[in-house]
Amino acid sequence: MIDRRRIAWREAALGACRGAWSGPTVTYALIAACCLTFLISPVSGLDPSYGTGDRALAAQSAYFHRWGVVPAELMNGEPGTLVTPLTALFVHGSWLHLLGNMLFLFVFGAMAEERMGALGFALFYAGCGYLALLGYAAAYASSEQTLVGASGAISGVLGAFLYLFPRSRVTSLFPFLFFLPLRFPAWVVLVFWFVLQWLAARSAGAGPGVAYLAHVVGFAVGFLYAWGRYRGGDTVKSPAAATEGESQP
């Protein structure tokens, strides 16, 4: 006799697996990779083998230098540096840096990946990130400061999202409005965000801090790619699909 309950259970399990794999797998994989890389790094503070105090700081500095972008070295064409704009996308400088970037990738990446397809989105993400960090390095070619983080690639996702889903509703927190959660069309939030990055990039230097220019370059590359690739096609102009995010990545 056939146990129909067992067959039904197996079908349900297979259906759940198919549903999970049909989602934004690249977005989730990128988030998982960034989180895992951070957890095993000396920056997280979770691995006692890196020590404490000056020893931990030395381990962090060596870690950033090995996997991050050093503009002066990249522009001089030193061996091994050409891959650093890719490895730097998985390296983050603090818990806040990591969580902020992953929140934006989670919110905006899923819809962009659905529109572009898994492979297309993966290549797009890597390309935007590489060009964003390369653009920053070219602008500050003599800088010895190490550049890390996925912000350039995620800024590219935001740029593409602006073109593909301009009227999707986004819940944002604006500091000058006492952090009240307000809902706006995506184009309002993302254009406002881009203007802030542009203004900050004009006044920022090459020292420690946020690489706003990388955000600007990534956003521009992402928007222009979406405009060139999907121009004349369908863009989502109805506010039906809602997303939630913060006002700063």
C-alpha positions in Angstrom: 0.0 0.0 0.0 1.2 3.5 -0.9 1.6 5.9 1.9 0.0 9.0 0.4 0.9 11.1 3.4 4.6 10.5 2.8 4.2 11.4 -0.9 2.4 14.6 0.0 5.1 15.5 2.5 7.8 14.9 -0.1 6.0 17.0 -2.7 5.6 19.8 -0.2 9.3 19.7 0.7 10.3 19.7 -3.0 7.9 22.6 -3.7 9.4 24.6 -0.8 12.9 24.0 -2.1 11.9 25.0 -5.6 10.3 28.2 -4.2 13.4 29.0 -2.2 15.7 28.6 -5.2 13.5 30.6 -7.4 13.9 33.7 -5.2 16.7 36.3 -5.4 19.4 33.7 -4.8 22.3 35.9 -5.9 21.2 38.7 -3.5 21.0 36.2 -0.6 24.3 34.6 -1.6 26.1 38.0 -1.7 24.7 38.9 1.8 25.7 35.5 3.2 29.2 35.8 1.7 29.7 39.3 3.1 28.5 38.3 6.5 30.6 35.1 6.6 33.7 37.0 5.5 33.2 39.6 8.2 32.6 37.1 10.9 35.8 35.2 10.3 37.8 38.4 9.8 39.9 40.2 12.5 37.4 43.1 12.3 34.5 41.3 13.9 36.4 40.7 17.1 35.0 37.2 17.4 38.2 35.2 16.7 40.5 35.3 19.8 43.4 34.2 17.7 43.8 37.7 16.4 44.5 38.9 20.0 43.6 42.3 21.5 44.8 45.8 21.6 47.7 46.7 19.2 48.0 43.1 18.0 44.3 43.1 16.8 44.7 46.5 15.2 47.8 45.3 13.3 45.9 42.2 12.1 43.0 44.4 10.9 45.4 46.8 9.1 47.1 43.8 7.3 43.7 42.4 6.5 42.5 45.6 4.9 45.7 46.1 3.0 45.6 42.5 1.6 42.0 42.4 0.4 41.1 46.1 0.0 41.9 48.7 -2.7 44.9 50.9 -2.2 44.6 53.5 -4.9 48.3 54.2 -5.3 49.1 50.5 -5.7 46.3 49.9 -8.0 47.1 52.8 -10.3 50.8 51.8 -10.3 49.8 48.4 -11.6 51.4 46.4 -8.8 51.0 42.6 -9.2 47.8 41.3 -7.7 46.1 44.6 -7.2 43.8 44.3 -10.3 41.6 41.8 -8.4 41.3 44.0 -5.2 38.3 46.0 -6.5 36.5 42.6 -6.4 37.8 41.3 -3.1 37.1 44.6 -1.4 33.4 44.2 -2.1 33.3 41.5 0.5 35.3 43.3 3.2 33.8 45.7 5.7 35.3 48.0 8.3 32.8 47.6 11.1 29.5 46.0 12.2 27.6 49.2 11.3 29.3 49.3 7.9 28.3 45.7 7.2 24.7 45.9 8.4 24.0 49.2 6.6 25.2 47.8 3.3 23.4 44.5 3.7 20.2 46.2 4.6 20.2 48.1 1.3 21.3 45.1 -0.7 18.4 43.1 0.8 15.8 45.8 0.2 16.8 46.8 -3.4 18.7 43.8 -4.7 15.8 41.3 -4.8 13.7 43.3 -7.3 16.7 44.3 -9.4 17.8 40.6 -9.6 14.3 39.6 -10.6 14.3 42.0 -13.4 17.9 41.2 -14.6 18.0 37.5 -13.9 20.4 35.8 -11.6 23.5 35.7 -13.9 22.9 39.2 -15.3 22.5 40.6 -11.8 25.7 38.9 -10.5 27.7 40.3 -13.4 26.1 43.7 -13.0 26.8 43.8 -9.3 30.5 42.9 -9.8 30.9 45.3 -12.7 29.4 48.3 -10.8 31.5 47.5 -7.7 34.7 47.2 -9.7 34.1 50.4 -11.7 33.1 52.3 -8.6 36.3 51.4 -6.7 38.4 51.9 -9.8 36.9 55.4 -10.4 37.7 56.4 -6.8 41.2 55.0 -7.1 41.7 57.0 -10.4 40.5 60.2 -8.7 42.9 59.7 -5.7 45.7 57.9 -7.5 48.3 58.9 -4.9 46.3 57.9 -1.9 47.7 55.1 0.4 44.3 54.8 2.3 42.7 51.4 2.0 39.2 51.3 0.5 36.8 48.4 1.4 33.1 47.7 1.3 30.2 46.8 -1.0 28.8 50.4 -1.1 29.9 51.0 -4.7 28.2 47.9 -6.0 25.1 48.5 -3.9 25.0 52.1 -5.2 24.9 50.6 -8.7 21.9 48.6 -7.6 20.2 51.8 -6.4 20.9 53.5 -9.7 19.4 50.6 -11.7 16.4 50.5 -9.3 15.8 54.2 -9.9 15.4 53.5 -13.6 13.6 50.2 -13.4 11.2 50.9 -10.5 10.9 54.8 -10.2 7.5 54.8 -8.6 7.8 51.9 -6.2 7.1 53.1 -2.6 10.0 53.2 -0.2 9.7 53.8 3.5 12.6 56.0 4.6 13.9 57.7 7.7 15.1 61.3 7.3 17.1 62.8 10.2 15.9 66.3 9.6 12.3 65.0 10.0 13.1 63.5 13.4 13.6 60.0 11.9 9.9 59.7 11.2 9.1 56.7 8.9 7.6 58.2 5.7 6.8 56.6 2.4 7.9 58.2 -0.9 8.2 57.1 -4.5 11.6 55.5 -5.0 12.7 58.2 -7.4 12.3 60.9 -4.6 14.4 58.9 -2.1 17.1 57.8 -4.5 17.5 61.2 -6.2 17.8 62.8 -2.8 20.3 60.2 -1.7 22.4 60.7 -4.9 22.5 64.5 -4.4 23.7 64.0 -0.9 26.5 61.7 -2.0 27.4 64.1 -4.8 27.7 67.1 -2.4 29.6 65.0 0.1 32.0 63.7 -2.6 32.8 67.3 -3.6 33.9 68.2 -0.1 35.5 64.9 0.9 39.2 64.1 0.6 41.1 60.9 0.2 41.6 60.3 4.0 39.8 57.9 6.3 36.0 58.1 6.1 33.2 57.3 3.6 34.3 57.1 0.0 31.4 59.1 -1.4 32.9 59.4 -4.8 32.7 55.6 -5.1 28.9 55.8 -4.3 28.5 58.5 -7.0 30.4 56.4 -9.6 28.5 53.2 -8.8 25.1 54.9 -8.9 25.8 56.5 -12.2 27.1 53.3 -13.7 24.1 51.4 -12.5 21.6 53.9 -13.8 23.3 54.2 -17.2 23.5 50.5 -17.6 19.8 50.1 -16.8 18.9 52.9 -19.1 21.0 51.5 -22.0 20.0 47.9 -21.4 16.2 48.3 -20.7 15.5 51.5 -22.6 12.4 51.0 -24.7 11.3 48.1 -22.6 9.0 47.8 -19.7 9.7 49.7 -16.5 7.5 49.4 -13.4 5.7 52.8 -13.0 2.9 51.7 -10.7 3.3 52.0 -7.0 2.1 48.4 -6.5 5.4 46.9 -5.4 6.5 48.3 -2.1 10.0 48.2 -0.6 11.4 49.4 2.7 14.8 51.0 3.3 16.7 53.7 5.0 17.7 57.0 3.6 21.5 56.3 3.8 23.4 53.1 2.8 
